[in-house]
Amino acid sequence: MNPRHARFYETLLRFERFGETKPYAAVNGAPAVALRLDLRRELTAARNTTDAFAAGILDPARTERAAQRLRCDLDRMQLLQSARVARHLVDVAMMEVC
């Protein structure tokens, strides 16, 4: 992300910077900064509507919908990770049998 826009994401959406500002070849060497969002922390904060994810830019009903979508996304990620682990265990078991 362009460092000029990072403050918006950090302030209103609670993204955090990690790493240094670096030139990004895909945009002709323009500066870029890496940002990340801790979904678990935001979902915990979403229980308190005054401190909810994106509360500064969304009304409470939209904030709750955003939190619900984040919860669903987190559940999907965990399910996919579990499926990958299960598939790996099956592969290992098959190698031992064959």
C-alpha positions as CSV (number, residue, x, y, z in Angstrom):
1,M,0.0,0.0,0.0
2,N,1.2,3.5,-0.7
3,P,2.4,5.0,2.6
4,R,0.2,8.1,2.0
5,H,-2.9,5.9,2.4
6,A,-1.6,3.7,5.3
7,R,-2.7,6.2,8.0
8,F,-6.4,5.8,7.0
9,Y,-6.1,2.0,7.3
10,E,-4.2,2.2,10.6
11,T,-6.5,4.8,12.2
12,L,-10.0,3.7,11.1
13,L,-9.6,0.1,10.3
14,R,-6.8,-0.8,12.8
15,F,-4.3,-2.3,10.3
16,E,-0.7,-2.5,11.6
17,R,2.4,-1.9,9.7
18,F,5.1,-4.6,9.5
19,G,8.4,-4.3,7.7
20,E,9.9,-1.3,6.1
21,T,8.7,1.0,3.4
22,K,10.1,-0.4,0.1
23,P,9.9,0.3,-3.6
24,Y,7.3,-1.9,-5.2
25,A,8.1,-3.0,-8.8
26,A,4.5,-3.7,-9.8
27,V,3.8,0.1,-9.5
28,N,6.9,1.3,-11.2
29,G,9.0,1.4,-8.0
30,A,6.6,3.5,-6.0
31,P,7.0,3.2,-2.3
32,A,4.9,0.6,-0.5
33,V,4.3,-0.4,3.1
34,A,2.9,-3.8,4.2
35,L,-0.1,-3.8,6.5
36,R,-1.9,-6.6,8.3
37,L,-5.1,-6.9,10.3
38,D,-5.5,-9.1,13.4
39,L,-9.0,-10.6,12.8
40,R,-9.1,-12.3,16.1
41,R,-8.5,-9.1,18.0
42,E,-11.0,-7.2,15.9
43,L,-13.7,-9.9,16.4
44,T,-13.1,-9.7,20.1
45,A,-13.4,-5.9,20.0
46,A,-16.6,-6.2,17.9
47,R,-18.5,-7.3,20.9
48,N,-18.2,-3.8,22.2
49,T,-19.9,-1.6,19.6
50,T,-18.2,1.6,20.7
51,D,-14.8,-0.1,20.0
52,A,-15.9,-2.2,17.0
53,F,-14.0,-2.8,13.8
54,A,-14.5,0.2,11.5
55,A,-16.8,2.0,14.1
56,G,-15.3,5.3,13.0
57,I,-16.7,5.0,9.5
58,L,-19.7,2.6,9.7
59,D,-22.9,2.9,11.7
60,P,-23.5,0.2,14.4
61,A,-25.6,-2.1,12.1
62,R,-23.1,-2.0,9.4
63,T,-20.3,-2.6,11.9
64,E,-22.0,-5.7,13.2
65,R,-22.5,-7.0,9.6
66,A,-18.8,-6.4,8.9
67,A,-17.9,-8.3,12.1
68,Q,-20.2,-11.2,11.1
69,R,-18.5,-11.4,7.7
70,L,-15.1,-11.3,9.4
71,R,-16.2,-14.2,11.7
72,C,-17.4,-16.2,8.7
73,D,-14.1,-15.6,6.9
74,L,-12.1,-16.7,10.0
75,D,-14.3,-19.8,10.3
76,R,-13.7,-20.6,6.6
77,M,-9.9,-20.1,7.0
78,Q,-9.9,-22.5,10.0
79,L,-12.0,-25.1,8.2
80,L,-9.6,-25.0,5.2
81,Q,-6.6,-25.3,7.4
82,S,-8.2,-28.3,9.1
83,A,-9.0,-29.9,5.8
84,R,-5.4,-29.5,4.7
85,V,-4.1,-31.1,7.9
86,A,-6.6,-34.0,7.5
87,R,-5.6,-34.5,3.8
88,H,-1.9,-34.6,4.9
89,L,-2.7,-37.2,7.6
90,V,-4.5,-39.3,5.0
91,D,-1.5,-39.0,2.6
92,V,0.9,-40.0,5.4
93,A,-1.3,-43.0,6.4
94,M,-1.5,-44.1,2.8
95,M,2.3,-44.0,2.4
96,E,2.6,-46.3,5.5
97,V,0.1,-48.7,4.2
98,C,1.5,-48.9,0.6
